[in-house]
Amino acid sequence: MDPQALLDWLNVYMEAMAQLVMDHGGVVDNYIGNSIKADFGVPVRRTDEAAISRDAVAAVDWALAMERELKRLNAVWQQQSLPTV
């Protein structure tokens, strides 16, 4: 891929995954290469077990949503003859 096409392809992925973080109550902390570091349970520290548990469940739900979204993106990219992950 030429550099601009690669950036466009990566941006589609990163934007989709970052949106999923926010949709699941997380906060994007940092982008590291082609990965996203997300935090759940911030900016206010959770102290009770129920809240901590909800944050943990939200993080796992996000991971499962990422898997579904990646499958969807791969189908789109395959139709467009772009690389898949």
Residue, then its C-alpha position, 0 to 999 in steps of 0.5 A: m500500500d502507498p503511505q496515504a492508503l495505509l494511513d487511511w486504512l489504519n484510521v478506519y480501524m483506530e476510529a472504529m475501536a476508539q468509538l467502541v471504547m467510549d460506547h462501553g464507558g471507557v476512556v482512550d488513554n493512549y495510542i501505541g503503534n496500532s493499538i489502543k490503551a483504554d481505561f475503565g473506571v476513570p476519571v473517578r476511582r471506583t471504591d465499591e465492589a459493584a462499580i468495580s465489577r461493572d467496569a470489569v464487565a464493560a472492559v470485557d464487553w468492549a473486547l468482545a465488541m472489538e472482535r465483532e467489529l474487526k470481523r465486520l471490517n475484514a469483510v468490508w476490506q476483503q470486498q475492497s481488496l484491502p488487507t485484512v487483519 
